[in-house]
Amino acid sequence: MKTNPDIAHQRLYNQHLAAAPFEKPEEVVQWLGAVQAQEYAHAKWALGLRMQDVPDTVIEQAFTTGAILRTHVMRPTWHFVTPADIRWLLALTAPRVNAVNAYMYRQLELDDALFLQSNAVIAKALEGERYLTRLELGAALAQAGLVAGGMRLGYIVHRAELDAIVCSGPRRGKQFTYALLDERAPQVKTLERDEALAELARRYFTSHGPATLKDYSWWSGLTAADAKAGLEMVKSHFEQAVIEGNTYWFSPHVLTPAGASPTAHLLPAYDEYTIAYKDHRAILDPQYLKQVISGNGIVIVINGHIVGTWKRILKKDMVIITPTLFTPLGQAEDQALNEAVLRYGKFLDLKVTPG
């Protein structure tokens, strides 16, 4: 690996956008470690992109049954995680998330004594596989004499996630519910802190490499010292290369040669291929950064490089896709983009109409 195109190519392969597809949604999530998921519909497509021609309903079913869970972990924001990983990830990253939230806790007059009470009320309300929405949890808290509404309720429930009390339950129509973590992921093995630091670093550099230590620190939300410590524990399993003054770490496996035909992907908002790195110069010309940011990272990628953005409009029986390209495409690239658009329509089981 010697150039930025090599970085882009290997990331496509390691993130399984170009490698062999996974069979189950939980396999994708476990491989990547965690998948950013505040935009739920887009996050499902992020999993679908790394699987073989599965419809949206397959991802939804995995979420409904609890094969994949959604909770606040790292940075902080919503992520998909697996039941097997959720406890050690929370134990490792929750202290950092709580530190980030500390200002808002003070502003909303939330402290450890109150969280102790609110966690107990929430746990009791959900006991026995009762799945409740956030507003329903707010009603239970109010009944117990705890004022909880708006942002205050959001941070109370957020803290219950970080304290490993709750996680996602199945959706009720379009509404999200919460479930007891003890019922959704019972008897899950935990890791000692050093084991967790090593495991998260191993997962990241295996699935997201080539990447820098700064990339990993950003993605994980860990302190620079903890991120470095994790990498130190596992760096013997990786190779490194210095490109344009930056040190990249990556798995030592042999790259699959790039195909003669271009490949295109319609990446969703906050896809791991884009959001998981601090530095995007390997996959994006800096002159187009503002367009990517304004489009919430919903981008068109061809041969590993961001070449434009796209928008969708959902109708009853169709999805309208409107691409905005930075520069004109060649005939082969245009054909690859058309195939990517059709694949998205197939995922949604909707007819695709160009915008």
C-alpha positions in Angstrom: 0.0 0.0 0.0 1.6 3.2 -1.2 -1.0 5.7 -2.3 -4.4 7.1 -1.4 -6.1 5.0 -4.0 -4.6 1.9 -2.3 -6.2 3.2 1.0 -9.6 3.6 -0.7 -9.4 0.2 -2.3 -8.4 -1.7 0.8 -11.1 0.1 2.9 -13.8 -1.0 0.4 -12.5 -4.6 0.8 -12.2 -4.5 4.6 -15.6 -2.9 5.1 -17.1 -5.6 2.9 -18.4 -3.2 0.4 -16.3 -5.0 -2.2 -15.4 -8.2 -0.4 -17.7 -11.3 0.1 -21.1 -10.2 1.4 -22.3 -11.3 4.9 -25.3 -13.5 5.3 -26.9 -11.9 8.4 -27.2 -8.3 9.7 -25.6 -9.2 13.0 -22.5 -10.5 11.2 -22.1 -7.0 9.6 -22.5 -5.3 12.9 -20.1 -7.7 14.7 -17.4 -7.3 12.0 -17.5 -3.5 12.1 -17.7 -3.4 15.9 -20.6 -0.9 15.9 -22.5 0.9 13.1 -23.7 4.5 13.5 -27.5 4.5 13.4 -29.2 7.7 14.4 -30.8 7.8 10.9 -32.5 4.4 11.3 -33.6 3.9 7.6 -30.2 4.8 6.3 -28.4 2.6 8.9 -30.5 -0.4 7.7 -29.3 0.3 4.2 -25.7 0.5 5.5 -26.1 -3.1 6.6 -27.9 -4.1 3.4 -25.0 -2.8 1.3 -22.7 -5.3 2.9 -25.1 -8.3 2.4 -26.2 -10.2 -0.7 -29.4 -8.8 -2.2 -31.4 -8.8 1.1 -34.5 -6.6 1.4 -35.1 -4.0 4.1 -37.4 -6.4 5.8 -34.6 -8.8 6.7 -32.8 -6.0 8.6 -36.0 -4.9 10.3 -36.7 -8.4 11.4 -33.2 -8.7 13.0 -33.9 -5.5 14.9 -37.3 -6.7 16.0 -36.0 -10.0 17.4 -33.0 -8.3 19.0 -30.3 -9.9 16.8 -29.1 -6.4 16.5 -29.6 -3.7 19.1 -29.6 0.1 18.9 -28.3 2.2 21.8 -26.1 5.2 22.6 -22.5 4.1 22.7 -19.4 6.0 21.6 -19.0 9.7 20.9 -22.1 9.8 21.8 -24.7 8.8 19.2 -27.0 5.9 18.3 -25.2 2.8 17.1 -26.2 -0.7 16.1 -24.4 -3.3 18.2 -24.8 -7.0 18.8 -26.1 -8.5 22.1 -22.7 -10.2 22.5 -20.8 -6.9 22.4 -23.2 -4.4 24.0 -22.1 -4.8 27.6 -18.3 -4.5 27.2 -18.7 -1.7 24.7 -20.9 0.2 27.2 -18.5 -0.4 30.1 -15.6 0.9 28.0 -17.2 3.9 26.4 -20.0 5.1 28.7 -17.6 7.0 31.1 -16.4 9.1 28.1 -20.0 9.6 26.9 -21.0 10.7 30.4 -18.1 13.1 30.5 -19.4 14.6 27.2 -22.9 14.8 28.6 -21.8 16.3 32.0 -22.6 19.9 31.0 -26.1 19.0 29.9 -26.6 17.0 33.1 -25.8 20.1 35.1 -28.0 22.3 33.0 -31.0 20.0 33.4 -30.3 19.4 37.1 -29.6 15.7 36.7 -27.3 14.0 39.1 -26.3 10.5 40.2 -29.0 10.4 43.0 -31.7 11.2 40.5 -30.4 8.7 37.9 -30.5 6.0 40.6 -34.2 6.7 41.1 -35.0 7.1 37.4 -33.2 3.9 36.5 -35.2 2.0 39.1 -38.5 3.4 37.8 -37.6 2.6 34.2 -36.5 -0.9 35.0 -39.7 -1.6 36.8 -41.8 -0.2 34.0 -40.1 -2.4 31.4 -39.9 -5.6 33.5 -41.5 -8.7 31.9 -40.7 -7.8 28.3 -42.9 -4.7 28.3 -41.7 -2.5 25.5 -42.4 1.2 26.0 -41.8 4.4 24.0 -39.8 7.3 25.4 -43.0 9.2 26.1 -44.5 6.2 28.0 -41.3 6.0 30.1 -41.8 9.7 30.8 -45.3 9.0 32.0 -44.0 6.3 34.3 -41.3 8.6 35.7 -43.9 11.4 36.3 -46.2 8.9 38.1 -43.2 8.2 40.4 -42.8 11.9 41.1 -39.9 12.5 38.8 -40.2 15.5 36.4 -39.2 14.2 32.9 -40.1 15.8 29.6 -38.3 17.2 26.5 -34.5 17.2 26.7 -34.6 16.2 30.4 -36.5 13.0 29.5 -34.1 12.4 26.7 -31.0 12.6 28.9 -32.6 10.5 31.6 -33.3 7.7 29.1 -29.9 8.2 27.6 -28.3 7.7 31.0 -30.4 4.5 31.4 -28.8 3.2 28.2 -25.3 4.1 29.3 -25.9 2.4 32.7 -26.8 -0.8 30.9 -30.5 -0.7 32.1 -32.2 -0.3 28.7 -31.6 -0.8 25.0 -33.8 -0.9 21.9 -37.0 -3.0 21.8 -39.0 -3.8 18.7 -40.7 -1.0 16.8 -44.4 -0.4 17.4 -45.4 0.7 14.0 -43.0 3.5 13.3 -42.4 4.3 16.9 -39.2 3.1 18.7 -39.5 1.3 22.0 -37.1 0.5 24.8 -36.5 -2.8 26.5 -34.6 -4.1 29.5 -31.1 -4.9 28.6 -31.2 -7.8 31.0 -34.0 -9.3 29.0 -32.7 -8.4 25.5 -29.1 -9.5 26.1 -29.0 -11.8 29.2 -25.9 -13.6 30.5 -23.5 -11.8 28.1 -19.8 -12.2 28.8 -18.0 -9.0 29.8 -14.4 -8.1 29.3 -11.8 -6.6 31.6 -11.0 -3.0 30.6 -7.6 -3.8 29.0 -9.3 -6.7 27.1 -12.0 -4.3 25.9 -9.4 -1.7 24.8 -7.6 -4.3 22.8 -10.7 -5.9 21.3 -12.2 -2.6 20.1 -8.9 -1.6 18.5 -8.6 -5.0 16.9 -12.1 -4.7 15.5 -11.6 -1.2 14.2 -8.3 -1.6 12.4 -9.3 -5.0 11.0 -12.7 -3.8 9.6 -11.9 -0.1 8.9 -8.2 -0.1 8.0 -6.1 1.4 6.6 -6.7 4.0 9.3 -4.7 6.2 11.5 -4.6 6.4 15.3 -6.5 9.8 15.0 -9.1 8.1 12.9 -9.6 5.4 15.6 -9.7 7.9 18.5 -12.4 9.9 16.6 -14.5 6.8 15.8 -14.3 5.2 19.3 -14.6 8.5 21.3 -11.9 7.2 23.6 -9.2 9.5 24.9 -6.0 9.7 22.8 -4.2 7.8 25.5 -6.7 4.9 25.7 -6.9 4.7 21.9 -3.1 4.5 21.7 -3.0 1.9 24.5 -5.5 -0.3 22.7 -3.5 -0.1 19.4 -0.3 -0.9 21.3 -1.8 -4.1 22.6 -2.7 -5.4 19.1 -0.3 -3.7 16.7 1.7 -6.9 16.2 -1.3 -8.2 14.2 -1.2 -5.3 11.8 1.1 -3.8 9.2 1.7 -0.1 8.9 2.6 2.3 6.1 3.4 6.0 6.1 1.6 7.9 3.3 1.9 11.7 3.0 3.2 11.9 6.5 0.5 9.9 8.2 0.9 6.4 9.6 -1.8 3.9 8.6 -2.5 0.6 10.2 -4.2 -2.3 8.4 -4.5 -6.1 8.2 -1.7 -7.9 6.5 -3.9 -9.9 4.2 -3.3 -9.7 0.4 -5.6 -7.3 -1.4 -8.0 -8.5 -3.9 -7.0 -6.9 -7.2 -9.3 -4.1 -8.3 -11.7 -5.2 -11.1 -11.5 -3.8 -14.6 -15.1 -2.5 -14.4 -16.0 0.3 -12.1 -18.1 -0.4 -9.0 -20.5 2.2 -7.5 -22.3 2.4 -4.2 -25.0 4.7 -2.9 -23.9 5.3 0.6 -26.4 6.3 3.3 -26.0 9.1 5.8 -23.3 8.4 8.4 -22.1 5.2 6.7 -19.0 3.7 8.3 -17.1 4.2 5.1 -17.3 7.9 5.6 -18.1 8.7 9.2 -15.5 6.4 10.8 -12.5 8.5 9.8 -11.2 11.9 10.9 -9.3 12.5 7.7 -11.2 11.9 4.4 -8.5 12.9 1.9 -8.0 9.3 0.7 -11.6 9.1 -0.6 -12.6 12.8 -1.2 -11.2 15.7 -3.0 -11.2 18.5 -0.4 -12.8 21.0 -2.8 -16.1 19.0 -2.5 -16.1 18.7 1.3 -18.8 21.3 1.8 -21.2 19.6 -0.7 -20.7 16.3 1.2 -21.3 17.9 4.6 -24.4 19.8 3.4 -25.8 16.5 2.0 -25.3 14.8 5.4 -22.8 12.4 3.9 -25.3 10.8 1.6 -22.8 10.2 -1.2 -22.1 8.3 -4.4 -18.9 6.3 -4.3 -17.2 4.9 -7.4 -14.1 2.7 -7.0 -13.8 3.9 -3.4 -13.9 7.6 -4.1 -16.7 10.1 -3.4 -17.9 11.5 -6.8 -21.2 13.1 -5.8 -24.3 13.1 -3.5 -27.8 11.7 -3.9 -31.2 12.3 -2.5 -34.3 10.1 -2.3 -38.0 10.8 -2.2 -40.2 7.9 -1.1 -43.6 7.5 -2.7 -46.2 4.8 -2.1 -44.9 2.5 -4.9 -41.6 4.1 -5.9 -38.5 5.8 -4.8 -37.2 8.8 -6.7 -33.4 9.0 -6.8 -31.7 12.3 -7.7 -27.9 12.2 -8.1 -25.7 15.3 -8.0 -22.3 14.6 -9.5 -19.2 16.6 -8.9 -17.9 15.9 -12.4 -19.3 14.1 -15.5 -19.0 10.3 -15.5 -17.7 8.0 -18.2 -20.0 5.5 -19.8 -18.8 2.6 -17.7 -19.1 4.6 -14.5 -22.6 5.8 -15.5 -23.6 2.2 -15.9 -22.2 1.2 -12.5 -24.2 4.1 -10.9 -27.4 2.9 -12.6 -26.8 -0.6 -11.2 -26.3 0.9 -7.7 -29.5 2.8 -8.0 -31.4 -0.3 -9.0 -29.9 -2.2 -6.1 -31.3 0.4 -3.7 -34.7 0.1 -5.2 -34.6 -3.7 -4.9 -33.6 -3.3 -1.2 -36.8 -1.2 -0.6 -38.9 -3.4 -2.9 -39.8 -0.3 -4.8 -39.7 0.8 -8.4 -36.9 3.3 -9.0 -37.5 6.6 -10.9 -34.7 9.1 -11.7 -35.2 12.5 -10.3 
